[in-house]
Amino acid sequence: AQSVSQHNHHVILSEAASLELGCNYSYGGTVNLFWYVQYPGQHLQLLLKYFSGDPLVKGIKGFEAEFIKSKFSFNLRKPSVQWSDTAEYFCAVNSYDMRFGAGTRLTVKP
Amino acid sequence: NAGVTQTPKFRILKIGQSMTLQCTQDMNHNYMYWYRQDPGMGLKLIYYSVGAGITDKGEVPNGYNVSRSTTEDFPLRLELAAPSQTSVYFCASSYSLSSAGHDNEQFFGPGTRLTVL
């Protein structure tokens, strides 16, 4: 069965720092990849998604992610985080069903 | 366009009680899903449906039941609540089924926070 691993449970950054959240999956076939964000007390919202084409995907709020097929990875990046980026971030992988990672909690200090 | 709506937002149950979590979507999506979210565990799929009258088990179906009589509604039922069912429950829907190569982005409802005491 496919699985999704998010390397960091909790990341704490200062404003303007750069962010990279790791995501690896285990599935050898064709996959669709997602990053969702959950702000405190809210539901999951889509940040970005990859289906095909350019492996560098740009999403909302300045986030981007790069699909590296050889590494089974889909890491999320942002060059300069803001306090409002404080949230929990979930990587998800979809082949025959959707599997979510355990999530990474990001705290941005003002 | 309200998207995916869920009721109630919060609920406290006693052990052994039953309840139904409601989920409605107005996007005419055929595919609907129920997840539970536990701290540090991500989201786990409970049940899903590919259309009215068709449902199937997900990763963690024990203790739950679902039905799908219309395209819009996908209620989740807990028959005998147990403390292990304390969780946040999310309903989601998508245009296409979870299969690679198609836009199968899932849209999520606001969630129901359930506590079983």
gemmi code that builds the backbone of each chain (N, CA, C; Angstrom):
import gemmi

chains = {
    "A": [
        ("ALA", (0.839, -1.193, 0.000), (0.000, 0.000, 0.000), (0.873, 1.241, 0.000)),
        ("GLN", (0.357, 2.274, -0.611), (1.153, 3.488, -0.658), (1.160, 4.153, 0.712)),
        ("SER", (2.227, 4.886, 0.995), (2.322, 5.618, 2.245), (3.002, 6.944, 1.980)),
        ("VAL", (2.799, 7.871, 2.899), (3.341, 9.217, 2.761), (4.067, 9.579, 4.043)),
        ("SER", (5.278, 10.061, 3.922), (6.076, 10.445, 5.086), (6.389, 11.930, 5.035)),
        ("GLN", (6.101, 12.600, 6.119), (6.508, 13.988, 6.265), (7.575, 14.027, 7.347)),
        ("HIS", (8.716, 14.578, 6.995), (9.909, 14.411, 7.835), (9.838, 15.176, 9.141)),
        ("ASN", (9.208, 16.331, 9.119), (9.239, 17.194, 10.284), (7.873, 17.239, 10.939)),
        ("HIS", (7.857, 17.021, 12.246), (6.585, 17.094, 12.964), (6.230, 18.545, 13.284)),
        ("HIS", (7.230, 19.294, 13.714), (6.995, 20.684, 14.105), (8.202, 21.511, 13.673)),
        ("VAL", (7.943, 22.563, 12.942), (8.994, 23.478, 12.485), (8.697, 24.865, 13.029)),
        ("ILE", (9.715, 25.482, 13.601), (9.571, 26.840, 14.139), (10.546, 27.739, 13.392)),
        ("LEU", (10.008, 28.807, 12.811), (10.828, 29.745, 12.047), (10.510, 31.169, 12.447)),
        ("SER", (11.435, 32.047, 12.182), (11.180, 33.478, 12.329), (10.684, 34.013, 11.001)),
        ("GLU", (9.937, 35.110, 11.083), (9.457, 35.748, 9.855), (10.622, 36.050, 8.929)),
        ("ALA", (10.395, 35.882, 7.640), (11.352, 36.122, 6.555), (12.301, 34.955, 6.337)),
        ("ALA", (12.267, 33.970, 7.209), (13.110, 32.785, 6.977), (12.544, 31.977, 5.820)),
        ("SER", (13.399, 31.169, 5.225), (12.954, 30.301, 4.135), (12.445, 28.979, 4.712)),
        ("LEU", (11.512, 28.400, 3.976), (10.852, 27.188, 4.437), (11.027, 26.072, 3.427)),
        ("GLU", (11.306, 24.884, 3.919), (11.208, 23.688, 3.092), (10.673, 22.560, 3.955)),
        ("LEU", (9.561, 22.016, 3.556), (8.946, 20.879, 4.245), (9.059, 19.654, 3.351)),
        ("GLY", (9.574, 18.582, 3.943), (9.809, 17.380, 3.161), (8.596, 16.485, 3.094)),
        ("CYS", (8.459, 15.811, 1.937), (7.396, 14.824, 1.744), (7.943, 13.734, 0.838)),
        ("ASN", (7.872, 12.515, 1.305), (8.250, 11.364, 0.482), (7.105, 10.360, 0.466)),
        ("TYR", (6.987, 9.654, -0.615), (5.916, 8.670, -0.715), (6.483, 7.358, -1.221)),
        ("SER", (5.747, 6.318, -0.977), (6.168, 5.004, -1.446), (5.093, 4.452, -2.357)),
        ("TYR", (5.302, 4.610, -3.637), (4.417, 4.022, -4.639), (5.101, 4.144, -5.977)),
        ("GLY", (5.159, 3.069, -6.689), (5.948, 3.063, -7.908), (5.226, 3.529, -9.147)),
        ("GLY", (3.938, 3.647, -9.088), (3.175, 3.984, -10.282), (2.958, 5.483, -10.424)),
        ("THR", (2.082, 5.828, -11.328), (1.760, 7.238, -11.554), (0.953, 7.780, -10.381)),
        ("VAL", (1.336, 8.946, -9.920), (0.658, 9.534, -8.769), (0.286, 10.982, -9.042)),
        ("ASN", (-0.717, 11.445, -8.330), (-1.022, 12.869, -8.233), (-0.605, 13.313, -6.834)),
        ("LEU", (-0.118, 14.511, -6.730), (0.472, 14.983, -5.477), (-0.154, 16.298, -5.057)),
        ("PHE", (-0.350, 16.450, -3.768), (-1.024, 17.636, -3.232), (-0.322, 18.114, -1.964)),
        ("TRP", (-0.421, 19.404, -1.738), (-0.147, 19.978, -0.435), (-1.407, 20.740, -0.007)),
        ("TYR", (-1.876, 20.397, 1.208), (-2.991, 21.087, 1.797), (-2.494, 21.847, 3.035)),
        ("VAL", (-3.188, 22.926, 3.356), (-2.866, 23.696, 4.558), (-4.118, 23.773, 5.431)),
        ("GLN", (-3.889, 23.702, 6.736), (-5.004, 23.826, 7.683), (-4.636, 24.897, 8.691)),
        ("TYR", (-5.262, 26.060, 8.562), (-5.048, 27.131, 9.533), (-5.795, 26.791, 10.809)),
        ("PRO", (-5.354, 27.329, 11.942), (-5.959, 26.972, 13.229), (-7.473, 27.101, 13.217)),
        ("GLY", (-8.132, 26.016, 13.558), (-9.584, 26.008, 13.644), (-10.317, 25.955, 12.322)),
        ("GLN", (-9.586, 25.774, 11.244), (-10.229, 25.761, 9.923), (-10.070, 24.408, 9.245)),
        ("HIS", (-10.730, 24.282, 8.090), (-10.641, 23.028, 7.351), (-9.462, 23.054, 6.391)),
        ("LEU", (-9.219, 21.936, 5.772), (-8.105, 21.838, 4.842), (-8.374, 22.621, 3.568)),
        ("GLN", (-7.350, 23.325, 3.122), (-7.446, 24.071, 1.865), (-6.271, 23.674, 0.982)),
        ("LEU", (-6.524, 23.636, -0.311), (-5.478, 23.236, -1.242), (-4.459, 24.358, -1.425)),
        ("LEU", (-3.180, 24.026, -1.271), (-2.091, 24.966, -1.557), (-1.648, 24.835, -3.005)),
        ("LEU", (-1.417, 23.602, -3.420), (-0.985, 23.348, -4.788), (-1.139, 21.864, -5.093)),
        ("LYS", (-1.046, 21.565, -6.392), (-1.223, 20.182, -6.821), (-0.382, 19.913, -8.064)),
        ("TYR", (0.007, 18.675, -8.212), (0.746, 18.243, -9.384), (0.056, 17.035, -10.002)),
        ("PHE", (-0.168, 17.119, -11.327), (-0.716, 15.980, -12.052), (0.232, 15.519, -13.148)),
        ("SER", (0.772, 16.483, -13.866), (1.685, 16.137, -14.949), (2.367, 17.423, -15.399)),
        ("GLY", (3.339, 17.279, -16.282), (3.994, 18.454, -16.846), (5.146, 18.936, -15.990)),
        ("ASP", (5.302, 20.239, -15.933), (6.411, 20.865, -15.207), (6.423, 20.394, -13.764)),
        ("PRO", (7.544, 19.786, -13.337), (7.580, 19.255, -11.973), (7.672, 20.328, -10.897)),
        ("LEU", (7.926, 21.565, -11.294), (7.932, 22.671, -10.337), (6.559, 23.328, -10.386)),
        ("VAL", (5.856, 23.205, -9.287), (4.468, 23.665, -9.247), (4.362, 24.884, -8.338)),
        ("LYS", (3.682, 25.888, -8.811), (3.464, 27.084, -7.984), (2.026, 27.083, -7.479)),
        ("GLY", (1.892, 27.431, -6.196), (0.573, 27.458, -5.602), (0.214, 28.847, -5.102)),
        ("ILE", (-0.720, 28.860, -4.179), (-1.166, 30.144, -3.635), (-0.211, 30.638, -2.565)),
        ("LYS", (-0.283, 31.929, -2.283), (0.444, 32.558, -1.181), (1.959, 32.390, -1.282)),
        ("GLY", (2.479, 32.256, -2.484), (3.926, 32.198, -2.679), (4.565, 30.844, -2.454)),
        ("PHE", (3.762, 29.822, -2.239), (4.293, 28.478, -2.052), (4.586, 27.814, -3.395)),
        ("GLU", (5.567, 26.938, -3.389), (5.855, 26.114, -4.549), (6.319, 24.744, -4.074)),
        ("ALA", (6.264, 23.777, -4.972), (6.722, 22.434, -4.640), (7.352, 21.824, -5.873)),
        ("GLU", (8.319, 20.967, -5.629), (9.011, 20.316, -6.726), (8.840, 18.808, -6.623)),
        ("PHE", (8.368, 18.225, -7.707), (8.215, 16.784, -7.798), (9.503, 16.203, -8.358)),
        ("ILE", (10.168, 15.362, -7.571), (11.363, 14.672, -8.046), (11.031, 13.186, -8.075)),
        ("LYS", (10.737, 12.692, -9.256), (10.240, 11.330, -9.394), (11.256, 10.302, -8.910)),
        ("SER", (12.532, 10.536, -9.200), (13.567, 9.575, -8.841), (13.746, 9.454, -7.332)),
        ("LYS", (13.334, 10.497, -6.629), (13.460, 10.492, -5.169), (12.123, 10.278, -4.477)),
        ("PHE", (11.073, 10.083, -5.236), (9.724, 9.917, -4.684), (9.427, 11.047, -3.699)),
        ("SER", (9.757, 12.257, -4.098), (9.593, 13.381, -3.177), (8.768, 14.496, -3.794)),
        ("PHE", (8.167, 15.279, -2.929), (7.352, 16.425, -3.339), (7.464, 17.461, -2.228)),
        ("ASN", (8.607, 18.107, -2.136), (8.882, 19.034, -1.042), (8.249, 20.398, -1.283)),
        ("LEU", (7.768, 20.978, -0.219), (7.115, 22.287, -0.260), (8.116, 23.362, 0.137)),
        ("ARG", (8.092, 24.484, -0.586), (9.040, 25.560, -0.286), (8.347, 26.913, -0.312)),
        ("LYS", (8.933, 27.823, 0.466), (8.542, 29.219, 0.403), (9.763, 30.043, 0.772)),
        ("PRO", (10.120, 31.030, -0.040), (11.369, 31.763, 0.185), (11.366, 32.610, 1.463)),
        ("SER", (10.196, 33.121, 1.842), (10.154, 34.030, 2.980), (8.801, 33.870, 3.670)),
        ("VAL", (8.799, 33.248, 4.841), (7.524, 32.980, 5.517), (7.043, 34.203, 6.290)),
        ("GLN", (5.731, 34.219, 6.501), (5.106, 35.278, 7.277), (4.405, 34.666, 8.483)),
        ("TRP", (4.115, 35.525, 9.460), (3.421, 35.045, 10.656), (2.112, 34.339, 10.293)),
        ("SER", (1.459, 34.837, 9.243), (0.175, 34.269, 8.823), (0.305, 32.878, 8.202)),
        ("ASP", (1.520, 32.411, 7.984), (1.718, 31.054, 7.460), (1.675, 30.006, 8.566)),
        ("THR", (1.558, 30.447, 9.797), (1.419, 29.513, 10.909), (0.201, 28.633, 10.672)),
        ("ALA", (0.431, 27.328, 10.582), (-0.630, 26.399, 10.196), (-0.061, 24.988, 10.230)),
        ("GLU", (-0.918, 24.034, 9.914), (-0.448, 22.671, 9.737), (-0.515, 22.334, 8.247)),
        ("TYR", (0.514, 21.669, 7.761), (0.653, 21.395, 6.332), (0.667, 19.880, 6.109)),
        ("PHE", (-0.164, 19.475, 5.169), (-0.309, 18.054, 4.877), (0.057, 17.780, 3.427)),
        ("CYS", (0.903, 16.787, 3.251), (1.198, 16.267, 1.929), (0.244, 15.108, 1.659)),
        ("ALA", (-0.226, 14.983, 0.441), (-1.130, 13.887, 0.094), (-0.748, 13.320, -1.263)),
        ("VAL", (-0.888, 12.030, -1.372), (-0.529, 11.329, -2.609), (-1.711, 10.495, -3.050)),
        ("ASN", (-2.000, 10.549, -4.339), (-3.186, 9.905, -4.855), (-2.844, 9.061, -6.070)),
        ("SER", (-3.011, 7.747, -5.907), (-2.913, 6.891, -7.088), (-4.253, 6.216, -7.266)),
        ("TYR", (-4.534, 5.186, -6.511), (-5.872, 4.591, -6.535), (-6.717, 5.072, -5.360)),
        ("ASP", (-6.101, 5.660, -4.353), (-6.831, 6.356, -3.290), (-5.917, 7.419, -2.707)),
        ("MET", (-6.489, 8.281, -1.913), (-5.716, 9.410, -1.372), (-5.136, 9.020, -0.016)),
        ("ARG", (-3.832, 9.230, 0.136), (-3.193, 9.004, 1.426), (-2.531, 10.302, 1.873)),
        ("PHE", (-2.726, 10.616, 3.152), (-2.166, 11.839, 3.715), (-0.974, 11.525, 4.599)),
        ("GLY", (-0.028, 12.446, 4.628), (1.028, 12.367, 5.607), (0.503, 12.787, 6.973)),
        ("ALA", (1.330, 12.627, 7.994), (0.910, 12.924, 9.368), (0.816, 14.418, 9.637)),
        ("GLY", (1.374, 15.217, 8.744), (1.290, 16.658, 8.907), (2.543, 17.249, 9.536)),
        ("THR", (2.810, 18.500, 9.180), (3.896, 19.263, 9.792), (3.302, 20.556, 10.324)),
        ("ARG", (3.503, 20.778, 11.602), (3.014, 22.025, 12.195), (4.086, 23.090, 12.052)),
        ("LEU", (3.717, 24.184, 11.415), (4.644, 25.299, 11.222), (4.242, 26.441, 12.144)),
        ("THR", (5.188, 26.890, 12.941), (4.990, 28.077, 13.778), (5.952, 29.141, 13.303)),
        ("VAL", (5.417, 30.301, 12.924), (6.248, 31.413, 12.490), (6.200, 32.493, 13.563)),
        ("LYS", (7.371, 32.812, 14.093), (7.454, 33.824, 15.149), (7.606, 35.201, 14.528)),
        ("PRO", (6.838, 36.171, 15.018), (6.919, 37.525, 14.446), (8.238, 38.217, 14.786)),
    ],
    "B": [
        ("ASN", (-22.508, 29.315, -3.924), (-21.895, 27.988, -3.921), (-21.242, 27.726, -2.561)),
        ("ALA", (-21.920, 26.931, -1.714), (-21.434, 26.743, -0.358), (-20.286, 25.740, -0.297)),
        ("GLY", (-20.108, 24.882, -1.319), (-19.063, 23.876, -1.283), (-19.522, 22.663, -0.483)),
        ("VAL", (-18.707, 22.268, 0.491), (-19.013, 21.130, 1.351), (-19.385, 21.670, 2.733)),
        ("THR", (-20.539, 21.312, 3.214), (-20.970, 21.751, 4.535), (-21.161, 20.539, 5.440)),
        ("GLN", (-20.889, 20.745, 6.714), (-21.004, 19.674, 7.699), (-21.742, 20.187, 8.928)),
        ("THR", (-22.556, 19.338, 9.507), (-23.181, 19.639, 10.782), (-23.198, 18.394, 11.648)),
        ("PRO", (-23.082, 18.534, 12.972), (-22.827, 19.768, 13.703), (-21.342, 20.131, 13.672)),
        ("LYS", (-20.980, 21.244, 14.241), (-19.572, 21.631, 14.336), (-18.908, 20.958, 15.520)),
        ("PHE", (-19.649, 20.821, 16.589), (-19.140, 20.192, 17.813), (-20.215, 19.273, 18.381)),
        ("ARG", (-19.744, 18.197, 19.032), (-20.707, 17.320, 19.688), (-19.979, 16.534, 20.757)),
        ("ILE", (-20.665, 16.393, 21.899), (-20.145, 15.525, 22.959), (-21.129, 14.377, 23.129)),
        ("LEU", (-20.623, 13.170, 23.083), (-21.456, 11.984, 23.238), (-21.017, 11.193, 24.451)),
        ("LYS", (-21.964, 10.461, 25.003), (-21.622, 9.504, 26.044), (-21.353, 8.150, 25.390)),
        ("ILE", (-20.557, 7.343, 26.035), (-20.245, 6.007, 25.516), (-21.548, 5.250, 25.258)),
        ("GLY", (-21.640, 4.654, 24.080), (-22.809, 3.858, 23.738), (-23.897, 4.608, 23.000)),
        ("GLN", (-23.820, 5.941, 23.005), (-24.816, 6.711, 22.260), (-24.536, 6.625, 20.758)),
        ("SER", (-25.533, 6.991, 19.981), (-25.365, 7.000, 18.542), (-25.631, 8.407, 18.009)),
        ("MET", (-25.090, 8.667, 16.848), (-25.345, 9.955, 16.212), (-24.999, 9.872, 14.731)),
        ("THR", (-25.505, 10.847, 13.987), (-25.217, 10.949, 12.563), (-24.554, 12.278, 12.275)),
        ("LEU", (-23.422, 12.229, 11.609), (-22.752, 13.425, 11.131), (-23.219, 13.688, 9.703)),
        ("GLN", (-23.668, 14.917, 9.491), (-24.216, 15.247, 8.175), (-23.164, 15.895, 7.282)),
        ("CYS", (-23.262, 15.599, 5.996), (-22.369, 16.194, 5.000), (-23.157, 16.428, 3.725)),
        ("THR", (-23.050, 17.632, 3.205), (-23.740, 17.982, 1.959), (-22.794, 18.773, 1.069)),
        ("GLN", (-22.831, 18.472, -0.237), (-22.045, 19.262, -1.181), (-22.949, 19.714, -2.331)),
        ("ASP", (-22.650, 20.912, -2.827), (-23.478, 21.476, -3.889), (-22.695, 21.662, -5.179)),
        ("MET", (-21.651, 20.870, -5.363), (-20.803, 20.988, -6.551), (-21.095, 19.891, -7.568)),
        ("ASN", (-22.111, 19.086, -7.310), (-22.492, 17.984, -8.185), (-21.362, 16.964, -8.360)),
        ("HIS", (-20.586, 16.799, -7.287), (-19.515, 15.806, -7.327), (-20.091, 14.421, -7.081)),
        ("ASN", (-19.617, 13.455, -7.867), (-20.056, 12.087, -7.634), (-19.341, 11.445, -6.449)),
        ("TYR", (-18.130, 11.891, -6.189), (-17.288, 11.190, -5.241), (-17.239, 11.948, -3.922)),
        ("MET", (-17.485, 11.204, -2.849), (-17.484, 11.801, -1.524), (-16.746, 10.898, -0.547)),
        ("TYR", (-16.202, 11.523, 0.504), (-15.292, 10.817, 1.413), (-15.532, 11.270, 2.845)),
        ("TRP", (-15.273, 10.369, 3.779), (-15.220, 10.715, 5.193), (-13.844, 10.358, 5.730)),
        ("TYR", (-13.238, 11.344, 6.417), (-11.944, 11.153, 7.061), (-12.079, 11.459, 8.546)),
        ("ARG", (-11.186, 10.876, 9.311), (-11.005, 11.324, 10.684), (-9.561, 11.814, 10.830)),
        ("GLN", (-9.419, 12.853, 11.652), (-8.105, 13.448, 11.868), (-7.768, 13.374, 13.341)),
        ("ASP", (-6.688, 12.691, 13.653), (-6.208, 12.581, 15.014), (-4.831, 13.225, 15.098)),
        ("PRO", (-4.505, 13.837, 16.231), (-3.230, 14.565, 16.347), (-2.039, 13.695, 15.964)),
        ("GLY", (-1.197, 14.220, 15.095), (0.017, 13.519, 14.699), (-0.191, 12.347, 13.766)),
        ("MET", (-1.431, 12.147, 13.324), (-1.743, 10.964, 12.498), (-2.212, 11.338, 11.101)),
        ("GLY", (-2.347, 12.584, 10.815), (-2.863, 12.962, 9.508), (-4.334, 12.625, 9.389)),
        ("LEU", (-4.771, 12.391, 8.168), (-6.167, 12.033, 7.909), (-6.250, 10.571, 7.492)),
        ("LYS", (-7.222, 9.889, 8.039), (-7.454, 8.491, 7.682), (-8.835, 8.369, 7.061)),
        ("LEU", (-8.899, 7.657, 5.940), (-10.158, 7.494, 5.226), (-11.036, 6.465, 5.922)),
        ("ILE", (-12.283, 6.851, 6.206), (-13.222, 5.955, 6.883), (-14.068, 5.208, 5.846)),
        ("TYR", (-14.771, 5.975, 5.053), (-15.611, 5.435, 3.983), (-15.565, 6.409, 2.811)),
        ("TYR", (-15.903, 5.887, 1.647), (-16.060, 6.759, 0.507), (-17.211, 6.257, -0.366)),
        ("SER", (-17.630, 7.134, -1.277), (-18.743, 6.792, -2.156), (-18.440, 7.294, -3.562)),
        ("VAL", (-18.732, 6.475, -4.548), (-18.479, 6.862, -5.937), (-19.752, 7.325, -6.635)),
        ("GLY", (-20.836, 7.339, -5.900), (-22.090, 7.798, -6.473), (-23.246, 7.365, -5.599)),
        ("ALA", (-24.420, 7.883, -5.897), (-25.609, 7.537, -5.111), (-25.809, 6.034, -5.117)),
        ("GLY", (-25.972, 5.484, -3.916), (-26.211, 4.056, -3.768), (-24.985, 3.194, -3.700)),
        ("ILE", (-23.798, 3.807, -3.830), (-22.558, 3.021, -3.864), (-21.582, 3.562, -2.822)),
        ("THR", (-21.225, 2.703, -1.865), (-20.252, 3.102, -0.851), (-19.234, 1.981, -0.667)),
        ("ASP", (-18.099, 2.341, -0.084), (-17.065, 1.334, 0.158), (-16.223, 1.751, 1.344)),
        ("LYS", (-15.605, 0.753, 1.969), (-14.790, 0.986, 3.154), (-13.450, 1.601, 2.784)),
        ("GLY", (-12.985, 2.436, 3.702), (-11.657, 2.990, 3.576), (-10.688, 2.270, 4.492)),
        ("GLU", (-9.789, 3.044, 5.051), (-8.715, 2.474, 5.864), (-9.175, 2.104, 7.282)),
        ("VAL", (-10.118, 2.885, 7.844), (-10.532, 2.699, 9.248), (-12.050, 2.698, 9.379)),
        ("PRO", (-12.772, 1.720, 8.822), (-14.236, 1.767, 8.797), (-14.943, 1.252, 10.046)),
        ("ASN", (-14.221, 0.540, 10.916), (-14.888, -0.129, 12.040), (-15.553, 0.864, 12.978)),
        ("GLY", (-16.813, 0.600, 13.300), (-17.566, 1.454, 14.203), (-18.391, 2.517, 13.503)),
        ("TYR", (-18.326, 2.528, 12.180), (-19.030, 3.545, 11.403), (-19.882, 2.900, 10.306)),
        ("ASN", (-20.903, 3.642, 9.894), (-21.689, 3.253, 8.731), (-22.011, 4.480, 7.907)),
        ("VAL", (-22.219, 4.279, 6.628), (-22.573, 5.385, 5.742), (-23.704, 4.954, 4.822)),
        ("SER", (-24.313, 5.953, 4.212), (-25.305, 5.723, 3.171), (-25.197, 6.856, 2.165)),
        ("ARG", (-25.671, 6.642, 0.981), (-25.626, 7.684, -0.052), (-26.870, 7.543, -0.914)),
        ("SER", (-27.925, 8.211, -0.476), (-29.186, 8.123, -1.214), (-29.289, 9.192, -2.301)),
        ("THR", (-28.525, 10.264, -2.165), (-28.535, 11.334, -3.176), (-27.093, 11.717, -3.516)),
        ("THR", (-26.921, 12.423, -4.602), (-25.587, 12.904, -4.962), (-25.055, 13.888, -3.931)),
        ("GLU", (-25.944, 14.680, -3.354), (-25.525, 15.772, -2.486), (-25.127, 15.343, -1.073)),
        ("ASP", (-25.764, 14.302, -0.539), (-25.634, 13.994, 0.881), (-24.873, 12.697, 1.135)),
        ("PHE", (-24.061, 12.720, 2.178), (-23.257, 11.532, 2.520), (-23.111, 11.495, 4.048)),
        ("PRO", (-24.140, 11.066, 4.763), (-24.065, 11.046, 6.226), (-23.219, 9.898, 6.758)),
        ("LEU", (-22.593, 10.158, 7.897), (-21.767, 9.157, 8.591), (-22.422, 8.851, 9.930)),
        ("ARG", (-22.636, 7.583, 10.203), (-23.326, 7.192, 11.432), (-22.400, 6.442, 12.369)),
        ("LEU", (-22.469, 6.846, 13.640), (-21.792, 6.119, 14.707), (-22.879, 5.437, 15.519)),
        ("GLU", (-22.843, 4.120, 15.577), (-23.931, 3.393, 16.242), (-23.734, 3.294, 17.742)),
        ("LEU", (-22.549, 2.952, 18.179), (-22.242, 2.783, 19.605), (-20.935, 3.528, 19.876)),
        ("ALA", (-21.083, 4.788, 20.255), (-19.893, 5.626, 20.383), (-18.929, 5.086, 21.433)),
        ("ALA", (-17.645, 5.153, 21.100), (-16.575, 4.725, 21.991), (-15.546, 5.846, 22.108)),
        ("PRO", (-14.820, 5.896, 23.228), (-13.810, 6.957, 23.393), (-12.797, 7.003, 22.249)),
        ("SER", (-12.538, 5.861, 21.620), (-11.576, 5.829, 20.512), (-12.080, 6.591, 19.284)),
        ("GLN", (-13.345, 6.934, 19.290), (-13.906, 7.687, 18.176), (-13.866, 9.199, 18.406)),
        ("THR", (-13.310, 9.597, 19.517), (-13.045, 11.017, 19.731), (-12.058, 11.482, 18.672)),
        ("SER", (-12.477, 12.465, 17.871), (-11.657, 12.870, 16.740), (-12.320, 14.077, 16.069)),
        ("VAL", (-11.647, 14.568, 15.048), (-12.258, 15.563, 14.173), (-12.565, 14.863, 12.851)),
        ("TYR", (-13.797, 15.013, 12.403), (-14.250, 14.314, 11.210), (-14.424, 15.308, 10.065)),
        ("PHE", (-13.828, 14.968, 8.934), (-13.930, 15.803, 7.750), (-14.599, 15.028, 6.625)),
        ("CYS", (-15.515, 15.710, 5.974), (-16.126, 15.204, 4.763), (-15.468, 15.909, 3.584)),
        ("ALA", (-15.337, 15.218, 2.476), (-14.732, 15.813, 1.285), (-15.450, 15.293, 0.053)),
        ("SER", (-15.302, 16.026, -1.034), (-15.863, 15.570, -2.299), (-14.897, 15.897, -3.421)),
        ("SER", (-15.029, 15.172, -4.532), (-14.178, 15.446, -5.684), (-14.947, 15.191, -6.970)),
        ("TYR", (-14.452, 15.823, -8.037), (-15.102, 15.672, -9.331), (-14.852, 14.291, -9.911)),
        ("SER", (-13.628, 13.825, -9.761), (-13.295, 12.514, -10.317), (-12.769, 11.607, -9.226)),
        ("LEU", (-12.724, 10.363, -9.536), (-12.288, 9.379, -8.548), (-10.787, 9.470, -8.384)),
        ("SER", (-10.326, 8.999, -7.263), (-8.907, 9.008, -6.972), (-8.173, 8.123, -7.954)),
        ("SER", (-7.775, 8.684, -9.050), (-6.960, 7.913, -9.992), (-5.982, 8.855, -10.662)),
        ("ALA", (-4.806, 8.383, -10.838), (-3.740, 9.228, -11.340), (-4.052, 9.746, -12.734)),
        ("GLY", (-3.612, 10.924, -12.997), (-3.773, 11.499, -14.325), (-4.999, 12.365, -14.478)),
        ("HIS", (-5.877, 12.361, -13.480), (-7.068, 13.190, -13.575), (-7.081, 14.181, -12.429)),
        ("ASP", (-7.768, 15.272, -12.638), (-7.862, 16.275, -11.586), (-8.816, 15.784, -10.528)),
        ("ASN", (-8.286, 15.179, -9.495), (-9.132, 14.631, -8.450), (-8.905, 15.351, -7.126)),
        ("GLU", (-8.713, 16.654, -7.212), (-8.599, 17.466, -6.010), (-9.823, 17.260, -5.147)),
        ("GLN", (-9.611, 17.095, -3.872), (-10.719, 16.935, -2.941), (-10.986, 18.261, -2.236)),
        ("PHE", (-12.257, 18.574, -2.102), (-12.697, 19.780, -1.418), (-13.254, 19.365, -0.061)),
        ("PHE", (-12.807, 20.057, 0.969), (-13.124, 19.643, 2.323), (-14.163, 20.534, 2.980)),
        ("GLY", (-14.956, 19.916, 3.859), (-15.869, 20.663, 4.703), (-15.141, 21.188, 5.929)),
        ("PRO", (-15.838, 21.955, 6.780), (-15.209, 22.596, 7.941), (-14.923, 21.652, 9.096)),
        ("GLY", (-15.473, 20.449, 9.068), (-15.172, 19.477, 10.109), (-16.187, 19.461, 11.244)),
        ("THR", (-16.254, 18.299, 11.915), (-17.053, 18.121, 13.131), (-16.119, 17.596, 14.212)),
        ("ARG", (-16.063, 18.325, 15.321), (-15.229, 17.882, 16.432), (-16.088, 17.077, 17.380)),
        ("LEU", (-15.782, 15.797, 17.507), (-16.577, 14.879, 18.327), (-15.761, 14.405, 19.527)),
        ("THR", (-16.389, 14.487, 20.694), (-15.779, 13.960, 21.918), (-16.705, 12.907, 22.500)),
        ("VAL", (-16.138, 11.754, 22.811), (-16.922, 10.680, 23.426), (-16.390, 10.457, 24.837)),
        ("LEU", (-17.294, 10.649, 25.808), (-16.879, 10.532, 27.217), (-17.524, 9.340, 27.895)),
    ],
}
model = gemmi.Model(1)
for chain_id, residues in chains.items():
    chain = gemmi.Chain(chain_id)
    for i, (resn, *xyz) in enumerate(residues, 1):
        res = gemmi.Residue()
        res.name, res.seqid = resn, gemmi.SeqId(i, " ")
        for name, pos in zip(("N", "CA", "C"), xyz):
            atom = gemmi.Atom()
            atom.name, atom.element = name, gemmi.Element(name[0])
            atom.pos, atom.b_iso = gemmi.Position(*pos), 0.0
            res.add_atom(atom)
        chain.add_residue(res)
    model.add_chain(chain)
structure = gemmi.Structure()
structure.add_model(model)
structure.setup_entities()
